[in-house]
Amino acid sequence: MAMFRAQEEETLQPLAPSLVKFTHCDRDIYSNSVPQQCPICGQNPGSSWDLEQAPISIPNPFVNAHREKCSFVLRPTRGHFLKEYDGCSDLHVGITSSTGIVHHYNETGTHKDTSGWEQCVSVPLVPPDQYALIHQWDSYLQEFSCNERWRPQRYDEKEHNCYTYALRFINGLRHLQERRIFTKEEFTERFILPRTRRASKYITLCHEVSRNYYYMIDHSRWNGRT
């Protein structure tokens, strides 16, 4: 039984300002919409577009975790990615149930949240056609969360934290399926870093566009295939 979806990405929810990219004057230009005039030369940018220069929509990397079933989800411990997050702040992770309830662990124990995770990075864990696993998912998650290893007094910021909780749950199911378990480093490198890097790039674009209306870079500097 497969644990991870073969598809790399799914349709993302509109949880951030829309961004588009177009190319003009040898620049990749990012904005909330395509202007009537190029901010560099003042001409109508559409008059000289070929297929490679035409506007494209920049995918939003964030999802509402409460609409995600059976997923690993990640958000800033405090605030939101597009407001308070500075790239260095602590992150918090959890596992969603089959109905989007986020189960997570911190210094006060385990929790089940029905709100507060509306802007997250998500790693889907179960293919949608794995009905048997999805059907049992919530009971596995509930039983796992009740284990005394997740008592508040056992919490340790570095060695026994929210990531420990989430990864141990994932590996527990993989063990039942007789599949190889992940180390923290492997899971992070394979599933977390590609998504957080894309999110960081998107945050940079949003902040620059909000301050200056446009964000422009040399066409050759950043490929722009966000």
C-alpha positions as MATLAB code, in Angstrom:
seq = 'MAMFRAQEEETLQPLAPSLVKFTHCDRDIYSNSVPQQCPICGQNPGSSWDLEQAPISIPNPFVNAHREKCSFVLRPTRGHFLKEYDGCSDLHVGITSSTGIVHHYNETGTHKDTSGWEQCVSVPLVPPDQYALIHQWDSYLQEFSCNERWRPQRYDEKEHNCYTYALRFINGLRHLQERRIFTKEEFTERFILPRTRRASKYITLCHEVSRNYYYMIDHSRWNGRT';
ca = [
       0.000    0.000    0.000;
       1.586    3.279   -1.092;
       2.059    5.963    1.541;
       2.825    8.967   -0.640;
       1.076   10.312   -3.665;
       2.829    9.919   -6.947;
       1.561   13.282   -8.058;
       3.888   16.082   -6.972;
       1.304   18.803   -6.488;
      -2.424   19.365   -6.263;
      -4.619   22.364   -6.942;
      -3.799   24.949   -4.302;
      -6.241   27.130   -2.425;
      -6.294   30.939   -3.027;
      -4.856   31.906    0.375;
      -2.589   34.726   -0.799;
      -2.575   37.607   -3.298;
      -2.548   36.420   -6.894;
       0.781   36.835   -8.662;
       1.624   36.843  -12.347;
       4.915   36.930  -14.179;
       5.552   38.388  -17.616;
       8.704   39.185  -19.532;
       9.504   42.570  -21.068;
      12.639   44.685  -21.608;
      14.752   41.601  -20.863;
      13.300   41.441  -17.367;
      11.050   38.990  -15.594;
       8.413   41.221  -14.024;
       6.170   40.037  -11.184;
       2.997   41.839  -10.169;
      -0.556   41.241   -9.004;
      -1.878   41.738  -12.533;
      -0.594   42.577  -16.005;
      -0.340   46.381  -16.427;
      -1.323   48.337  -19.498;
       2.173   49.833  -19.581;
       5.540   48.236  -18.924;
       7.030   49.825  -15.756;
      10.412   50.055  -17.513;
       9.693   51.435  -20.996;
       6.073   52.591  -20.717;
       4.906   50.587  -23.745;
       2.094   48.069  -23.846;
       3.921   44.851  -22.893;
       1.456   42.651  -24.769;
       2.313   44.198  -28.117;
       5.612   42.321  -28.384;
       4.962   39.079  -26.516;
       5.778   35.718  -27.948;
       4.718   32.488  -26.277;
       7.622   32.437  -23.799;
       7.027   36.040  -22.702;
       3.283   35.821  -22.168;
       1.974   36.128  -18.595;
       1.809   33.072  -16.390;
       0.131   32.678  -13.021;
       2.445   31.913  -10.092;
       1.084   28.928   -8.131;
       0.239   29.585   -4.510;
       2.256   27.139   -2.349;
      -0.043   27.417    0.675;
      -3.125   25.380    1.525;
      -5.830   25.437    4.163;
      -4.872   22.432    6.303;
      -8.471   22.010    7.426;
      -9.327   21.076    3.840;
      -6.449   18.607    3.570;
      -6.990   14.991    4.575;
      -4.280   12.637    5.857;
      -1.418   15.090    5.395;
       1.690   16.405    7.112;
       1.230   20.172    7.530;
       3.601   22.946    8.538;
       3.101   26.576    9.597;
       4.924   29.241   11.638;
       4.630   28.660   15.383;
       3.360   32.229   15.649;
       1.687   34.296   12.971;
       1.381   33.497    9.301;
       3.769   32.868    6.448;
       2.801   35.977    4.494;
       2.723   38.385    7.429;
       4.984   37.729   10.396;
       7.272   34.985    9.116;
      10.855   36.179    8.551;
      12.439   32.978    7.294;
      14.124   32.256   10.632;
      11.195   31.915   13.020;
      10.215   28.554   14.494;
       7.877   26.308   12.548;
       5.231   23.968   13.926;
       3.970   20.765   12.305;
       1.031   18.419   12.623;
      -0.940   15.637   10.964;
      -4.430   16.135    9.567;
      -7.251   13.664   10.066;
      -9.470   12.466    7.231;
     -11.696   15.497    7.935;
      -9.002   18.175    8.245;
      -8.621   18.244   12.023;
      -4.965   19.005   12.791;
      -3.396   16.780   15.449;
      -0.170   18.167   16.892;
       2.080   18.122   19.934;
       3.741   20.871   21.970;
       4.810   21.664   25.522;
       1.208   21.367   26.747;
       0.601   17.949   25.165;
      -1.392   16.811   22.150;
      -4.091   18.912   20.525;
      -6.804   18.652   17.900;
      -7.381   21.936   16.068;
     -10.351   22.705   13.851;
      -9.022   26.198   13.019;
      -5.758   28.119   13.015;
      -4.008   26.208   10.229;
      -5.513   28.033    7.273;
      -2.177   28.934    5.647;
       0.176   25.965    5.579;
       2.651   23.995    3.560;
       1.310   20.479    3.092;
       2.715   17.051    2.280;
      -0.100   14.630    1.308;
       0.604   11.224    2.821;
      -2.011    8.901    1.337;
      -3.085    8.404   -2.282;
      -6.798    9.198   -2.661;
      -7.573    5.658   -3.845;
      -6.236    4.026   -0.655;
      -9.688    3.766    0.914;
      -8.787    1.204    3.579;
      -5.990    3.328    5.019;
      -8.063    6.509    4.881;
     -10.912    4.700    6.649;
      -8.608    3.645    9.509;
      -6.522    6.802    9.574;
      -8.444    8.642   12.288;
      -8.474    5.696   14.679;
      -4.722    5.217   14.183;
      -4.138    8.914   14.795;
      -6.334    9.037   17.889;
      -4.738    5.953   19.437;
      -1.253    7.244   18.646;
      -1.954   10.651   20.213;
      -3.183    9.073   23.453;
       0.143    7.313   24.066;
       1.799    8.541   27.258;
       4.991    9.370   25.377;
       3.155   12.534   24.297;
       2.521   13.799   27.812;
       3.465   17.469   28.338;
       6.298   16.681   30.763;
       8.090   14.633   28.133;
       8.250   17.505   25.666;
      11.732   18.662   24.738;
      12.221   21.522   22.278;
      15.048   19.784   20.423;
      14.672   16.042   20.979;
      10.976   15.322   21.577;
       8.839   17.871   19.809;
       6.150   18.341   17.183;
       8.352   16.943   14.426;
       9.114   13.863   16.543;
       5.374   13.332   16.961;
       4.520   13.701   13.274;
       7.397   11.636   11.924;
       6.874    8.834   14.445;
       3.240    8.582   13.389;
       4.235    8.406    9.721;
       6.922    5.822   10.389;
       4.567    3.781   12.567;
       2.182    3.363    9.641;
       5.031    2.594    7.276;
       6.239   -0.085    9.679;
       2.772   -1.685    9.685;
       2.954   -1.732    5.902;
       6.410   -3.287    6.060;
       7.907   -0.273    4.354;
      11.221    1.365    5.115;
      10.979    4.145    7.689;
      12.344    7.659    7.200;
      15.022    9.382    9.216;
      14.294   12.989   10.122;
      16.987   14.153    7.704;
      15.633   12.059    4.842;
      12.016   13.123    5.301;
      13.065   16.764    5.553;
      15.256   16.663    2.455;
      12.813   14.706    0.334;
       9.463   16.201    1.276;
       9.860   19.392    3.328;
      12.704   21.401    1.821;
      11.417   21.462   -1.786;
       8.100   22.874   -0.579;
       9.529   25.365    1.922;
      12.001   26.668   -0.660;
       9.185   27.315   -3.066;
       7.176   28.950   -0.275;
      10.147   31.184    0.624;
      10.442   32.307   -2.985;
       6.719   33.050   -3.119;
       6.872   35.050    0.138;
       9.733   37.136   -1.270;
       7.731   37.892   -4.397;
       4.620   38.848   -2.414;
       6.538   41.185   -0.130;
       8.368   42.905   -2.983;
       5.205   43.360   -5.020;
       3.285   44.704   -2.008;
       6.007   47.318   -1.389;
       6.810   48.354   -4.941;
       3.893   47.103   -7.085;
       6.428   45.211   -9.209;
       9.410   42.971   -8.699;
      11.871   42.869  -11.590;
      14.905   40.689  -12.161;
      17.220   40.012  -15.059;
      15.697   37.371  -17.273;
      18.805   35.212  -16.954;
      19.238   35.564  -13.179;
      16.155   33.748  -11.927;
      14.513   31.337  -14.324;
      11.176   32.349  -12.891;
       9.559   28.934  -13.227;
       8.045   29.340   -9.784;
];
